[in-house]
Amino acid sequence: MRGNPGWRLQLGLVAALAAPLVLAACGSGSPTPTSSLRHQTSTTSTTGAAPTTTAPPQPSGPLQAGSAIALPFSADQVTGGESPDGAVFVAPQNPTSTSPSIAWVIDGNGPAEIAEHVPTGIAAIAADGTNFYVATYATLFAYNRQSGNQDGQWTMPSVPTANSSNNDLVALAAANGSVFVSVTRGNTVGVYTVNPGTAAAPHLLLKGLGAAIGSDGSVYYERTDHHLVARRPNGATAVGPMLADAPNGLGGGVQYLDVVAGGAVWVSEPAGQGLDATFTTYDDATLNKLGSYQGSVTSTVVNSSAGALVLEAAGSDPACPEASPSTPTSCVFNIVPQGTVSNPVGVGSAVTLLGPSPAVVVSDTGTGQFDLIRLS
């Protein structure tokens, strides 16, 4: 995503979204697999030590929603991340708070447990097979997942807290043995790398108008001349097409990098009025255009073991219709780069979608807190 357009920052597959208002509902249960073309309209993965949990099996066929796992906290916003073996880490996102915070972990289908106590408010989370990473606006922490001990601490690159009304100024991704720290400053994003095995300070890898991290450690970014560029882990770069930069005065006309998922780089262009947006996808290997379709700025796409998935509000597709308040209010679909969706599954009032093992964090209207629902 380019800089800070004011509605969402999503780098890699770690997303943090405000807990939503109750939306219109969609079908419940296990919907019949369907496929439809849009009419309107993270992964944290790395090499490392043996994981501390058994990876959930890869989904085969349409996804099904599992039982809700209670997350014992309430918050205005939530940040979360997932390790390659499927452990999910979540926490309230309140990076300007000076009060201590608690991050929680869910291994498999077990209950939520305290992962770590963090001295201040949390901005972003990531994990790999060895460590769990927490960024505040001041410090990046690494905690060993087997011992629970802190085994790394780095001073964060400067974060422009004068713009702290938007909590999404920092994003984390763990990939290919490194931790990527992305910091938004106005209309630019600085991408820094941290070697978790050393005490060396975060290294500025590049600056761009937006960036997204691939699961192999490739960094896709918008250069200052608006070209889409891929920087590979070996330092090689490839230059792709130019992204739109023609503001229409209404908040539209500009494209933003969103995420790398399903072998594609996903780019959005808000219309500027309402929630409509045009999504364009590019091959993550060649940067050639793959497709374009109409969607909503509220859509969330992630990479997963089931391929690219999208979280949509009810009513966005005939297979996820608006219905009575007692039925789910959002759905997760499989999606291809040309915008075709299939296999909807109702997931309630979802806050965010995570991968690589598909899972959603949902608002629990009964408790006023949150639940984790795994999809398999």
N, C-alpha and C positions, 0 to 999 in steps of 0.2 A: 504494500500500500504506500502511496506517495505521502510523505510527510504526515500531516494530520488533517484529514478532511473534516474531522469533527463528528464522525459517526461511528467509526470502528477502526481499530488497529488489529490486524491479524498477521502475524509473522510465523512461518512454519505452521505447526499444528497446535500451538498453544494459544487459546483464545480466552478472553475475559469479557463478559458481557453483563450489562445490568440485568438484574432479575426482572423479567418482563411483567407487564400488566397481563391480566387474564385475557387470552385471545379467544377468537371463535374456535369451536371444537372441530375435531375430525374423527373419522371412524375409529372405533376401539377394537380390541381383540387382535386377531391375527388376520389382516386383510388378505384377500386373494391376490396373488402376484399379478401386477398389471404393468403395462408400459405405455407411457404417453409422452408426447413432445410438448415442451413448454409453450403455452399459448400467450402468456403474459410474462412477460418476462422472457493447524499446523504445522511431520512426525518426530517425535523425539526418538531417534534411533542411532545406535552407535555400537562400536566394538567395545568390549570391556570384560570384566570378570564375570563369573557365572552369576546369573540372576538369583535373587533371593526367593522367588516364587516360581511356580510352574506356569508357563505361558498358557493362556486359554486356547482351546482349539480354534483353528481358523474356521470361520463360518463357511458353510456349504449350503447353497440355496438361499431362499428369502430369509432375511433376518427376523428373529423373534425377540420380543422384549422379555427380559428376566424379571425377577422379583426386585422390588425397591429395597435399596440398602440405605438406611438412614444416615444422613450427615448432620451431626449434632451442633449446628451453628446457624445463625441467621446473619444476613449481610445485605447491603445494597448491591454489591457486586461480588462476583466470584472469579477466581483465577484457578486454572487447573492444568495439569500435564500428566502424561502417561509414559511409563517406561516401555522398552521393547517387550518385556515379559508380561505386560498387561497391568502392572500395579498402577493405580490411579492416585495422584496426589492433588488435593484441593485445599483451598484456604479462602477466607474472606480477602478481598482485594481492597486495601485501604492504605496506599503507600505513603500518604502524608501524615498518617497517625504516628504519634510517638509512643503509643502504648504497645506492650508485647502482643504478639499474635501466635496463633496455633495453626500449624499445618497438619492435615489429616491424610492418612493413607488407607486405601482399600486394596487388600491382596485377594485376588480371586473373587469369590462370592462371600468372603468373610465380612465381619462388621468393620466399620470405620474405627481406626485406632489413631492415637496421637503419633504423628511422625516426628515433629520437632516443635519446640518452643522457639520463636524468633523474637529478637529484642524489640523490633519496631514493626510498623505496618508492612505488609507484603505487596510487592508490585507484580511479580511474575514467578512462575515455577517451571522446572523441567527435570527430567530424570534420564539416566541411562542404566546399564546393567550394574554399575558400581556405585554411583552416587545419586543423591537427590539434591537438586540445586534450588536455592531460593534467592531472589534478588529483591532487595529493598532499594530505595532511592540512593542509599549511601554505600551499601555493601552487598557483595555476592558471596553467599555461603555455599559450601559443599559438605554434605553429611554422608558418611559411609552407610550404605543401606543394610549391611550385615551387622556392623557393630553399633550403629547409631551415633558414633562419634563424629564430631566435626573434624574433617580432614583437609579443609581448605577455606581460605577467606581472602577476598580481593576487594580493594577499593573500587567502587563503581565509577565509570566515566560520568562526567557531570550531567545531571538531569535538570532541565529548566523548570524548576518547581513553580515558577511564576505562572506557568500554564497548567498547574496541577488540577484544575477543574476536570481535566480529562485524565483518568487514571491510566490510560493505555499508552504511556510514554516509554515504557520499557517492555521488551519481549525477550524470552529466552528460548533457545533450542539446543538440544544436545545431539550431535551428529558426528560420525566418523572420528570419534575420540576427542572432539573439541566441544566447548560450550560457546555458543554464539549469543552475544549480548547486543541487542538492537535498541538504540536510543533515538527517539524522535525529538528534533529541535526545529520548531517552526515547520518549514516545508521540506526539510531534509531528514534523512535517517543515517546515522552512523552505525556500521556493523563492526563489532569488536569480537575478537576471538580470545578465549582463555584456555590454556593448557591445564587441565585439572591436576596433572602430576607435578606441577611446579608452582612456585610462588610469584612468578612473573606477572606483572600488571597486565590488564587487558590490552591487547594489541589492536589498533585501528586497522581493519582490513580494507574498508572502503566506505565512501560516502555516496549517497545517491538520493534521488527523489522518492524512493520507495524500495523495499526489499522483501524477499521471502526466501526461507531456507529450505533446501531439499533434504530428504532423508540421507543422502549420500554425502552431505556437506557442501554441495554446490550452493552458491549464493546467486539468486536471480535479482537483478536490481535495475532500476530506471536511471540511466545516466543523465547528466545535466542537459544533454542535447535531446533527451526524451527517448533515446533508443533503449530497447530491452536488451540487457546484457546478462550472460551467464558466466560466472567465475567458477571454474572447477576446482576440486580439492588440490590438484597439482599446480594451480596458479594460472593455467591456461584460460583464455577468455574467448567467448563467441558473441558476436554482435547480431542482434535480431532486428525486427522492424521497429519503427517509431510508434510510440504510444500517443494517444490523443492529448493535446494540450491547447484547447480552444474554448476557454471558459465562456459560457453563454449568458453570464450575468445572473443566472438563477441557481447557481451551484452545480450545473452540469457541464458537459463538454470536456471533462478531464478523466483520464483513466488512472486506476490505482491497482498496484499489485496486491493480490489477496493471499494466495496460498499455492503450494505445489502439491498436487494430488492426482492419483490415477495416471501418471505419466504425462501430466500437463501442468503448465503454469496458468493460473486462473487470474484474470484481470477484469475489474469491474468499472463501469462508467455510469454513475448515478445520473438520472435524467435531470435532477435539480428541483423537481417539484414532486411531492408525494414520495412513494417508496420505490418507484420503478427504476430499474437499472438494466443496462446491457452488459452481458458477460461475454468475454472473448477468451478463448483458450489457445495456448501455444504448446507445441511439442517440447517437452523438457530436455530432449536431446538435441534437436535441430533448431528450435525456436520458430519453426514454421507454424503458421496459423492452422488450427485444427477445426475450429467452429466458432459460432456466435449465436447467442440466444437471449431472449428477454427474461428477466427475473426480478428479484426484489433485493434492496440493500440489506434486508434483514436475513437473507440466506447465509448459511454457514457451510462451507465445503471443507472436508478433511480427507486426508489420506488414511487408508485403513487396510487391514488384511482382507477385507471384502471389496477392495477397490475404492474409488472415490465415492464418498457419501455426502449427501446434502441434508441439512436440517431446514425444514420449511414450516411456516405457520399454516394453520388450517385455512382452506379456501384457495391456496395457491395452485392447487391441482385437483382435478375431479376425483382422483383416487384418495384425496385427503380432504373431504368436504367439511364445510362448517356444519355443525350439528348442535345437539343439546349441550348444556354446560356440564353434564355428567360424563361426557366422553372426552378423549384426549384433545389437546389444543394445538398439537404440532405433530409432524411426522418426519421420519428419516427415510430417505430414498437412496437407492443406488442411482448414480448419475454418470453419464459419459460426457466427454468434452464437447459434444455437439448439443448438449442440453436435454437429451432424452433421459427420463427418469423411470424407475421401475421398483417393484417390491416395497410398497410403503408399509411402514410399521408405526402405529401410534405410540407416542412417547410422553404424553402429558404436556404440562407447561414447561417446556425445556428451556434451560438457560444457555447451555453450550454443549457442543458435540466434540468428542475426543476420539483419537486413534493412537496407535494402530489397532488395538483390540476395541471394536466399536463400543462406545458407552456415552450416555448423556447424563448431565446434571440437570435435575428438574426441580422446580419449586414445589414444595409440599404444602398445599393450601390448608391441610389439616393441622400441621404443627407450626407453620410459619417459618420452617427451616428448609432444608434441601434433601433430596435423595439422589443416589446414583443408580442408574438402570443400565445394566450391561445388555448388549445386543449380540445374539449368537445364532 
